[in-house]
């Protein structure tokens, strides 16, 4: 069931969604019919794994929750998140972005999608999560087009990471 939180009428809604609702009748973003732009975070549950991340090479990741922050301001907008979901489900094999290597690993699970439309808060949210959750230890992950160290943070569990991701979005609006 999708959860959308908007603490005031003036603030944009922070959507916190089960990935399975994307593109369905329960999708509050209606990604099957529209292409809103915005910033998103993908929350993965991962055991200890070794992941080959394209040009960044091989990285050993400890078990925990991994949060990738990205933005989608091109023609496809946040429909990009549906593509990431297909990669995570094993339904799409092409690895284009760093997150595809993590999400496409057979042992990881895409647990949550948190996003906001019409706001570019990618670097601000990534920086906040690196501070509140902790850096994931993969320098340059998801940040090849900005000056951030990385757009991947690591927390102990999905249950503790999701509220921190939601709060990071709210705090940067």
Secondary structure, DSSP 8 states (H G I E B T S, - for coil): --EEE-SSSSS--EEEE-GGGTTSTT-TT-TTT----EEEEEEEEE-SEEEE-GGG-EEEE-SEEEEEEEEE-STTTTHHHHHHHHHHHTS-----SHHHHHHTSTT-EEEEEEEEES---HHHHHHHHHHHT-B-S-TTTT-TTSSSS-SEEEES-HHHHHHHHHHHHHHT-
